[in-house]
């Protein structure tokens, strides 16, 4: 797993474990069932599946929070324009 993938994995785990405030498109939520399942850790398989879904629906990940902002609310995956 490369550096960017490790950063995304860590961010996803933090969102799911600490505050469950990860914003994902409905296509990803529906297919991964992230909201109804309470993952304690993301497995490598889940991470690979998330990357495949992100590639398929053409979305980008921007995990870097703005200075002085609420970190949890700034973590999101958004559709490309």
C-alpha positions as CSV (number, residue, x, y, z in Angstrom):
1,X,0.0,0.0,0.0
2,X,1.5,3.4,-1.0
3,X,1.7,6.5,1.2
4,X,-1.5,8.0,-0.1
5,X,-3.4,4.8,0.4
6,X,-2.1,4.5,4.0
7,X,-3.3,8.1,4.6
8,X,-6.7,7.4,3.2
9,X,-6.9,4.1,5.2
10,X,-6.0,6.0,8.5
11,X,-8.5,8.7,7.8
12,X,-11.3,6.2,7.0
13,X,-10.5,4.3,10.2
14,X,-10.4,7.4,12.3
15,X,-13.8,8.5,10.9
16,X,-15.4,5.1,11.5
17,X,-13.9,4.5,14.9
18,X,-13.9,7.9,16.5
19,X,-16.8,9.8,15.2
20,X,-18.5,7.9,12.4
21,X,-18.8,11.2,10.5
22,X,-17.5,9.9,7.2
23,X,-19.4,11.5,4.3
24,X,-19.7,9.1,1.3
25,X,-21.8,9.1,-1.8
26,X,-24.9,6.9,-1.5
27,X,-23.5,4.5,-4.1
28,X,-20.6,3.7,-1.8
29,X,-22.7,3.6,1.4
30,X,-25.2,1.2,-0.2
31,X,-22.6,-1.1,-1.6
32,X,-20.3,-1.2,1.5
33,X,-23.1,-1.0,4.0
34,X,-20.9,1.3,6.2
35,X,-23.8,2.8,8.1
36,X,-25.4,-0.3,9.4
37,X,-22.2,-2.2,10.1
38,X,-20.0,-1.1,13.0
39,X,-16.5,-1.9,11.8
40,X,-13.9,-1.8,14.5
41,X,-11.0,-2.0,12.0
42,X,-11.0,-1.8,8.2
43,X,-9.5,-4.9,6.6
44,X,-7.2,-4.7,3.6
45,X,-10.1,-6.2,1.6
46,X,-12.4,-3.4,2.6
47,X,-9.8,-0.8,1.7
48,X,-9.2,-2.3,-1.7
49,X,-13.0,-2.5,-2.3
50,X,-13.4,1.2,-1.3
51,X,-10.6,2.2,-3.8
52,X,-12.3,0.2,-6.6
53,X,-15.7,1.9,-5.9
54,X,-14.0,5.3,-5.8
55,X,-12.4,4.6,-9.2
56,X,-15.7,3.3,-10.6
57,X,-17.8,6.3,-9.7
58,X,-15.1,8.9,-10.3
59,X,-14.9,10.7,-6.9
60,X,-12.0,12.4,-5.2
61,X,-10.8,12.3,-1.6
62,X,-9.6,15.4,0.2
63,X,-8.6,14.4,3.7
64,X,-6.6,17.6,4.5
65,X,-8.6,19.8,7.0
66,X,-8.4,23.5,6.8
67,X,-6.6,25.3,9.6
68,X,-8.9,26.2,12.5
69,X,-11.8,24.1,11.2
70,X,-13.6,21.1,12.6
71,X,-11.6,18.1,11.3
72,X,-14.5,15.7,11.4
73,X,-16.8,17.9,9.3
74,X,-14.1,18.6,6.7
75,X,-13.4,14.9,5.9
76,X,-15.5,14.1,2.9
77,X,-15.5,12.4,-0.4
78,X,-17.2,14.6,-3.1
79,X,-18.1,14.1,-6.7
80,X,-15.7,15.5,-9.3
81,X,-17.1,18.5,-11.2
